[in-house]
Structure formats: structure tokens, C-alpha cells
Amino acid sequence: MAAFLKTETIQRKVSFKNPKTQKYENKSVLVPAFGLSLVRNGNQVYKIPLDPGEVIMLKTFLQLALTKLFESRLKKQQEYQANKKAE
């Protein structure tokens, strides 16, 4: 399985309420667009579009998970080296 992340900026129309006229107006806003592609067995491709808010949450989760993983591996390696020196 392989994963690819594609980023680009797209224009999206969003409705804003104008405080002066109290009417809704459509404006084009540039927002980051992200997509995640998962490839399985080289021929099965799953594409998942992600909203900017989802990307921020996914990035935060992955940072936390990888930090915990690396801390655990570092601790295990340091314990191994300490035991090796004690022998």
C-alpha cells in the first residue's frame, strides 16, 4: 500500500453577509485543497478529498502519533544501550 498527498489552491464560492446591506453576497475565496490517494496492489486506487479543516486535524494527529512512536523507540534504544554498557 502506498499513499500520496496532493496539494493545490482552488477558488471556492462562499456566501458572506454584507453588514451594510444585510444581504448575502457570493465571493470567490482561495482555499487550500488536499487529496489523499491510496494505492493497493498497484491497480486499486482510492482517492479521498480532504477539506482544509480535516487536513489540520489529520496533520495534528499524525504529528502526535509519530512523536509518541519515536519517543517510545528512543526510550527502548536507550534502555538497550544502558543494559549493553552494564554487561
Backbone torsions as a table, in degrees:
resi	resn	phi	psi	omega
1	MET	NA	137.9	177.1
2	ALA	-130.8	153.0	179.4
3	ALA	-130.5	141.3	178.4
4	PHE	-130.3	142.3	178.5
5	LEU	-118.4	124.5	-179.9
6	LYS	-113.9	132.6	179.0
7	THR	-123.1	144.0	173.3
8	GLU	-159.8	172.0	179.5
9	THR	-112.9	129.3	179.7
10	ILE	-123.2	160.9	175.2
11	GLN	-96.5	133.4	179.6
12	ARG	-129.7	137.6	178.5
13	LYS	-84.4	130.8	-178.6
14	VAL	-130.1	140.8	178.1
15	SER	-89.6	128.4	176.7
16	PHE	-119.5	144.7	175.8
17	LYS	-90.3	121.8	178.7
18	ASN	-78.2	120.4	-177.1
19	PRO	-66.5	-25.4	-179.1
20	LYS	-76.7	-45.4	-176.7
21	THR	-96.7	-12.1	-177.9
22	GLN	61.4	25.1	177.9
23	LYS	-116.6	154.8	178.3
24	TYR	-85.5	137.5	179.2
25	GLU	-126.4	141.7	176.4
26	ASN	-89.1	128.9	177.0
27	LYS	-129.2	149.1	175.6
28	SER	-90.2	131.2	-178.0
29	VAL	-126.3	136.9	175.3
30	LEU	-82.3	123.6	178.5
31	VAL	-128.8	147.5	176.3
32	PRO	-71.8	137.2	178.4
33	ALA	-116.3	132.9	-178.6
34	PHE	-126.6	146.2	175.0
35	GLY	-139.5	143.5	180.0
36	LEU	-117.2	126.6	178.2
37	SER	-114.4	125.3	176.7
38	LEU	-108.6	129.4	-178.7
39	VAL	-115.1	128.4	179.4
40	ARG	-123.7	128.3	179.1
41	ASN	60.6	17.6	176.5
42	GLY	77.6	-13.5	-178.0
43	ASN	-126.1	-9.5	178.9
44	GLN	-107.0	114.7	-176.7
45	VAL	-117.2	128.1	176.6
46	TYR	-115.7	121.0	-179.7
47	LYS	-108.5	129.8	-177.4
48	ILE	-122.9	113.7	174.9
49	PRO	-78.1	141.7	-178.8
50	LEU	-124.0	137.2	174.5
51	ASP	-79.2	159.1	-179.2
52	PRO	-56.5	-39.0	178.9
53	GLY	-65.5	-37.7	178.2
54	GLU	-66.9	-35.8	-179.7
55	VAL	-65.4	-41.4	179.3
56	ILE	-62.5	-44.0	179.6
57	MET	-66.1	-41.8	179.2
58	LEU	-64.5	-41.2	178.4
59	LYS	-62.7	-44.5	179.4
60	THR	-62.9	-44.2	179.1
61	PHE	-62.0	-45.5	-179.2
62	LEU	-65.5	-37.8	176.4
63	GLN	-61.7	-44.5	179.1
64	LEU	-63.6	-47.5	-178.3
65	ALA	-63.1	-44.1	-179.7
66	LEU	-68.9	-36.0	177.1
67	THR	-62.1	-46.9	178.5
68	LYS	-61.3	-42.0	-180.0
69	LEU	-62.7	-47.2	-179.0
70	PHE	-67.2	-37.4	176.8
71	GLU	-62.8	-42.4	179.2
72	SER	-63.5	-45.3	179.5
73	ARG	-65.6	-38.9	178.5
74	LEU	-64.2	-43.1	179.3
75	LYS	-62.0	-43.3	179.8
76	LYS	-64.0	-40.8	179.2
77	GLN	-66.3	-40.6	179.2
78	GLN	-65.9	-38.9	177.0
79	GLU	-64.3	-40.8	179.4
80	TYR	-62.6	-45.1	-179.9
81	GLN	-66.2	-37.0	177.9
82	ALA	-64.8	-41.9	178.1
83	ASN	-66.7	-35.6	179.6
84	LYS	-65.9	-39.3	178.5
85	LYS	-70.1	-32.3	-178.4
86	ALA	-69.4	-24.3	-178.9
87	GLU	-76.0	NA	NA
